[in-house]
Amino acid sequence: MGLDINRRQRRAFLCDLMRASASGVVEAFAGGIFLLVAITRLEASKAEQALIATGGSWGLLLGPLVVSCVRNVGCRVQHAMAALHFLGALGLVAAALAQNSWLYCLGGVVALAAGGMAVPLATQYYQQNYLEEVRGKLFAVASTLRLGVAAIFAWAMGESLARNFTTWSVMPAACALAMGLAGAILWLSPGDRLDKSAAAAKNHFELSFAGSLKYLWQDSKFAWLIAVWMMMGFGNLMMVPLRVKYVVEDQFGIGLNEAEAAFLVGVVPGVVFFLTTWWMGRLFDAMNFFVLRSVLNTLFLLSIIVYFSSTSMPGLLLGSALLGLAFSGGNVAWSLWVTKIAPADRVADYMSVHTFMTGLRGLLAPALGVWLTTSWNMTQIVWLSSILIALSTLMLGPELRTLWRRRAGQPVNNQIAE
């Protein structure tokens, strides 16, 4: 690959490649098959569909508390991540054994939430193990492998549902095994403990929520960027569950079968994601972050407009492909952007604020999207989503004016770099 990496980076990278293969199976299920099974096989209610759509957000919302607990317990970052993966595997076992839609949804949501809780720790893990000049590239290679596996398994699961090759319960069972394997690999990965210098608060609540969220009012630039993410993410996330509903439910007039729907929502974006993530990782390392974020916002906007204005397969395919391209860059940027602006020993704290706000919008936006379909037509919902994403891009304007005066990795507010 032409990358100059040291011994520790090499070990972390090899573990990431093995973990990515297992995580790809889980991602295929979480990315659309989970909801597809709930709708087509278990006849899940709208409340259950909304719960599925917001599953990972519960974990993201708990990010600050998780970071606090890990710091105070003193365990290594990778071991805490492994424990959360084991918890997720147990949730998937419960989903596979479920005899009704509510238990299926609850078990799967536990797995999604466990994955969300691990995100701030994962960003700190990358900070600890990868040097800045190659961080985006190494992350992107592992992501490319994960997404390739996810695309293959999304296609296989969709075909299995359509042709009744197996019962639906085999899918969460296989994902449980994969998530447990990913946890075992994480346990053997390199990593360090979180810095305890910030642990001066008297209780977990003060340390985790007030302690981490203080950066929103102490670091004005960080707060502004969080607001940009909130606006853009809300516009995008409210459309996620509607991508499945739009093509399978009769009210929208398309009526694809399970295999065709899985191909559109899982395989096509996954293949484009797979093909372009490596290049997006290179762009993240080399390109000004604010310019990259503006480009990605535009791609998300185009994907929504094209997909939901189409009633034929070519338009749906193009909309799904644009979504995959946007997600390939968005995945790298979302996962690593705080390493560009936060002090090295505060990456997990900054990221926990980011995931907390992501979880907040993730709980509200998909549920709003599902609820709006009961009283709005799809054109009106698309307009609302598009306006929110466009406004978030305009909000980046002040930062674009300063792009030539920013140094790579410079904290957005030097007084925070303790």
C-alpha positions in Angstrom: 0.0 0.0 0.0 3.0 2.2 0.2 2.3 3.2 3.8 5.1 3.8 6.3 3.8 2.2 9.6 5.6 1.2 12.7 5.3 -2.1 14.6 2.4 -1.1 16.9 0.5 0.4 13.9 1.1 -2.8 12.0 -0.4 -4.9 14.8 -3.4 -2.6 15.2 -3.9 -2.6 11.5 -3.9 -6.4 11.2 -6.3 -6.7 14.0 -8.5 -4.1 12.4 -8.6 -6.0 9.1 -9.7 -9.2 10.9 -12.3 -7.3 12.9 -13.5 -5.6 9.8 -14.4 -8.9 8.2 -16.6 -9.9 11.2 -18.1 -6.4 11.5 -19.1 -6.5 7.9 -21.6 -9.3 8.6 -23.1 -7.3 11.4 -23.3 -4.1 9.3 -25.1 -6.0 6.5 -27.8 -7.0 9.0 -28.0 -3.6 10.7 -27.9 -1.6 7.5 -31.3 -2.7 6.2 -32.0 -6.4 6.7 -32.9 -5.9 10.4 -35.7 -3.5 9.4 -36.6 -5.6 6.3 -37.2 -8.7 8.4 -39.3 -6.7 10.9 -41.5 -5.3 8.2 -42.0 -8.3 5.9 -41.7 -11.3 8.2 -42.8 -10.1 11.6 -45.2 -7.3 10.6 -43.7 -4.9 13.0 -45.7 -1.9 14.1 -44.7 1.7 13.3 -43.5 2.0 16.9 -41.3 -1.1 16.5 -40.0 0.2 13.2 -39.1 3.5 14.8 -37.3 1.7 17.6 -35.2 -0.2 15.1 -34.4 3.0 13.2 -33.2 4.6 16.4 -31.4 1.6 17.9 -27.8 2.7 17.5 -28.7 6.2 18.7 -29.3 5.0 22.2 -25.7 3.8 22.4 -24.4 7.1 20.9 -26.4 9.0 23.5 -24.6 7.1 26.3 -21.1 7.9 24.9 -20.1 10.4 27.6 -21.1 8.0 30.4 -19.2 5.1 28.8 -16.0 7.3 28.4 -16.4 8.3 32.1 -16.8 4.8 33.3 -13.9 3.4 31.3 -11.6 6.3 32.5 -12.5 5.7 36.1 -12.3 1.9 36.0 -8.9 2.2 34.4 -9.4 -0.5 31.8 -7.8 -0.3 28.4 -9.8 1.2 25.6 -9.8 -1.9 23.4 -10.9 -4.1 26.3 -13.9 -1.9 27.0 -14.8 -2.0 23.3 -14.5 -5.8 23.3 -16.9 -6.0 26.3 -19.5 -3.9 24.5 -19.2 -6.2 21.4 -19.9 -9.2 23.7 -23.0 -7.4 25.0 -24.2 -6.8 21.5 -23.7 -10.5 20.6 -26.0 -11.4 23.5 -28.6 -9.0 22.2 -28.4 -10.7 18.7 -28.8 -14.1 20.3 -32.0 -12.9 22.0 -33.2 -11.5 18.6 -32.6 -14.9 16.9 -34.5 -16.7 19.6 -37.4 -14.3 19.6 -40.9 -15.5 19.2 -42.5 -12.1 18.6 -41.6 -8.8 16.9 -41.1 -6.9 20.2 -38.4 -9.2 21.5 -36.8 -9.4 18.1 -36.6 -5.6 18.0 -35.4 -5.2 21.6 -32.6 -7.8 21.1 -31.4 -6.2 17.9 -31.6 -2.7 19.4 -29.4 -3.8 22.3 -26.8 -4.9 19.7 -27.0 -1.6 17.8 -26.8 0.4 21.1 -23.7 -1.6 22.2 -22.0 -0.7 18.9 -22.9 2.9 19.3 -21.5 3.1 22.9 -18.1 1.9 21.5 -17.7 4.7 19.0 -16.0 7.4 21.2 -13.6 4.7 22.4 -12.9 3.6 18.9 -11.8 7.1 17.9 -9.5 7.3 20.9 -8.2 3.9 19.8 -7.3 5.2 16.4 -5.7 8.2 18.0 -3.5 6.0 20.1 -2.5 3.5 17.4 -2.3 5.4 14.1 -0.1 8.4 13.3 -1.9 11.4 12.0 -0.4 11.4 8.5 -1.7 7.8 7.8 -4.7 7.6 10.1 -7.3 8.2 7.4 -5.7 5.8 5.0 -5.4 2.9 7.5 -9.0 3.5 8.7 -10.2 3.6 5.2 -8.6 0.3 4.2 -10.2 -1.6 7.1 -13.5 0.2 6.3 -13.3 -0.8 2.7 -12.9 -4.5 3.7 -15.8 -4.2 6.1 -18.1 -2.7 3.6 -17.2 -5.2 0.9 -18.2 -8.0 3.3 -21.3 -6.1 4.2 -22.4 -5.7 0.6 -21.9 -9.5 -0.1 -23.9 -10.5 3.0 -26.6 -7.9 2.4 -27.1 -9.5 -1.1 -27.0 -13.0 0.4 -29.5 -12.2 3.1 -31.9 -10.5 0.7 -31.8 -13.5 -1.6 -32.3 -15.8 1.3 -35.4 -14.0 2.4 -36.8 -13.8 -1.1 -36.2 -17.4 -1.9 -36.9 -18.8 1.5 -33.5 -20.6 1.7 -33.4 -20.3 5.5 -35.6 -19.0 8.3 -35.0 -15.4 9.2 -33.6 -16.3 12.6 -30.4 -17.6 11.1 -29.4 -14.1 10.2 -29.3 -12.5 13.7 -27.7 -15.8 14.9 -24.9 -15.5 12.4 -24.4 -11.8 13.3 -24.2 -12.7 17.0 -21.3 -15.0 16.2 -19.6 -12.4 14.0 -20.0 -9.7 16.7 -18.6 -12.0 19.4 -15.6 -12.7 17.1 -15.0 -9.0 16.6 -15.0 -8.6 20.4 -12.4 -11.3 20.8 -10.1 -9.7 18.2 -10.5 -6.3 19.9 -9.4 -7.9 23.2 -6.1 -8.9 21.6 -5.5 -5.6 19.9 -3.1 -2.9 21.2 -4.3 0.0 23.2 -3.9 2.2 26.3 -5.9 3.4 29.2 -7.6 6.8 29.1 -5.8 9.7 30.7 -7.2 10.1 34.3 -6.2 13.8 34.7 -9.7 14.8 33.8 -11.3 12.6 36.5 -11.6 15.3 39.2 -15.4 15.4 39.3 -17.2 14.1 42.3 -19.6 11.7 40.5 -20.1 10.0 37.1 -22.8 12.2 36.0 -20.8 15.4 36.5 -17.7 13.9 34.9 -19.5 12.3 32.0 -22.2 14.7 30.9 -21.2 18.1 32.5 -17.6 17.2 32.2 -17.7 16.4 28.5 -20.4 18.7 27.4 -18.5 21.7 28.9 -16.5 21.7 25.6 -19.6 23.0 23.8 -19.5 26.3 25.7 -15.8 26.5 26.3 -14.9 25.8 22.6 -17.0 28.0 20.4 -15.7 26.6 17.1 -16.4 23.1 18.2 -19.9 24.0 19.2 -20.5 25.6 15.8 -19.3 22.4 14.0 -21.6 20.3 16.3 -24.5 22.5 15.2 -23.6 21.9 11.6 -23.5 18.1 12.1 -26.9 18.3 13.9 -28.6 20.2 11.1 -27.1 17.9 8.4 -27.6 14.7 10.3 -31.2 15.4 11.2 -32.0 16.0 7.5 -30.3 12.8 6.5 -31.3 10.5 9.3 -35.0 11.2 9.0 -34.9 9.6 5.5 -33.0 6.4 6.4 -36.0 4.3 7.4 -38.0 5.7 4.5 -35.6 4.3 2.0 -36.9 0.8 2.8 -40.6 1.9 3.2 -40.5 3.8 -0.1 -39.7 0.8 -2.2 -41.6 -2.0 -0.4 -44.9 -0.5 0.8 -47.8 -0.3 -1.6 -48.7 3.3 -0.7 -45.7 4.6 -2.7 -46.5 2.6 -5.8 -43.1 0.9 -6.3 -43.6 -2.5 -4.6 -40.2 -4.1 -4.9 -39.7 -7.6 -3.4 -37.4 -8.4 -0.6 -34.4 -9.2 -2.7 -34.7 -6.1 -4.9 -35.2 -3.9 -1.8 -32.1 -5.4 -0.1 -30.1 -4.9 -3.3 -31.1 -1.2 -3.4 -30.6 -0.3 0.3 -27.7 -2.6 1.1 -25.8 -3.9 -1.9 -25.6 -0.8 -4.2 -24.5 1.7 -1.5 -22.2 -1.0 0.0 -20.5 -1.6 -3.3 -19.9 2.1 -4.0 -18.9 2.5 -0.3 -16.4 -0.3 -0.9 -14.9 1.1 -4.1 -14.5 4.7 -2.8 -13.6 4.6 0.9 -9.9 4.2 0.3 -9.9 7.4 -1.8 -12.0 9.2 0.8 -9.5 8.3 3.5 -6.7 9.8 1.4 -8.8 13.0 1.0 -9.4 13.1 4.7 -5.6 13.1 5.3 -4.9 15.7 2.6 -7.9 17.9 2.2 -9.2 20.7 4.3 -11.9 19.2 6.5 -14.5 22.0 6.0 -14.3 21.7 2.2 -14.6 18.0 2.4 -17.7 18.3 4.7 -19.3 20.7 2.2 -18.8 18.2 -0.7 -20.2 15.4 1.4 -23.3 17.4 2.4 -24.0 18.1 -1.3 -23.7 14.4 -2.1 -26.2 13.4 0.6 -28.6 16.1 -0.7 -28.4 14.8 -4.3 -28.8 11.2 -3.1 -32.1 12.0 -1.3 -33.5 14.1 -4.2 -32.7 11.5 -6.9 -33.8 8.5 -4.9 -37.2 9.8 -3.6 -38.1 11.5 -6.9 -37.6 8.2 -8.8 -40.2 5.5 -9.6 -38.1 3.4 -11.9 -35.0 1.3 -11.2 -32.4 3.5 -12.9 -33.2 6.5 -10.8 -33.4 4.4 -7.6 -30.0 2.8 -8.4 -28.4 6.3 -9.0 -29.8 7.6 -5.7 -28.5 4.6 -3.9 -25.1 4.9 -5.6 -24.9 8.6 -4.6 -25.7 7.6 -1.0 -22.9 5.1 -1.0 -20.5 7.7 -2.3 -21.6 10.2 0.4 -21.4 7.5 3.1 -17.9 6.5 2.1 -16.6 10.0 2.9 -19.0 10.6 5.7 -17.9 7.4 7.4 -14.3 8.5 7.5 -15.1 12.1 8.4 -17.7 11.3 11.1 -15.3 8.7 12.8 -12.1 10.7 12.8 -12.9 14.4 12.5 -12.3 15.2 16.2 -8.7 14.0 15.8 -8.2 17.0 13.6 -9.3 19.5 16.2 -9.1 18.1 19.7 -6.1 17.8 22.0 -4.7 14.3 21.8 -5.7 13.4 25.4 -9.2 14.7 24.9 -10.2 12.9 21.7 -12.5 10.5 23.5 -14.2 13.4 25.4 -14.7 15.4 22.2 -16.0 12.4 20.4 -18.4 11.5 23.2 -20.0 14.9 22.8 -20.2 14.3 19.1 -21.8 10.9 19.6 -24.1 12.2 22.3 -25.5 14.8 19.9 -25.6 12.2 17.1 -27.6 9.9 19.4 -30.0 12.7 20.2 -30.8 13.5 16.6 -30.7 9.8 15.8 -33.6 9.2 18.3 -35.7 12.0 17.0 -35.1 12.1 13.2 -35.9 8.6 12.1 -39.0 8.5 14.3 -40.1 11.8 12.8 -39.6 10.5 9.3 -41.8 7.5 9.9 -44.4 9.6 11.6 -44.5 12.2 8.8 -45.5 9.5 6.3 -48.9 9.3 8.0 -49.8 12.9 7.2 -47.2 14.2 4.6 -46.5 13.1 1.1 -43.0 12.0 0.2 -42.3 15.2 -1.7 -43.0 17.4 1.3 -40.7 15.2 3.5 -37.9 15.4 0.9 -38.2 19.2 0.8 -37.8 19.4 4.6 -34.8 17.1 4.6 -33.2 19.0 1.7 -33.6 22.4 3.4 -32.0 21.1 6.5 -29.0 19.7 4.7 -28.6 22.9 2.5 -28.7 25.1 5.6 -26.0 23.0 7.3 -23.8 23.5 4.2 -24.3 27.3 4.4 -23.3 27.2 8.0 -19.9 26.0 7.0 -19.3 29.4 5.2 -17.5 31.1 8.1 -15.1 28.2 8.4 -14.4 28.0 4.6 -13.1 31.6 4.8 -10.4 30.6 7.3 -9.3 27.4 5.7 -5.9 28.7 4.6 -5.1 29.9 8.1 -5.7 26.6 9.8 -3.0 24.0 10.5 -3.7 20.3 10.3 -4.5 19.0 13.7 -4.7 22.4 15.3 -7.3 22.5 18.1 -10.1 24.8 17.2 -9.6 26.8 20.4 -6.1 26.8 21.8 -7.2 27.6 25.3 -8.8 24.1 25.5 -5.5 22.4 24.7 -4.6 21.8 28.4 
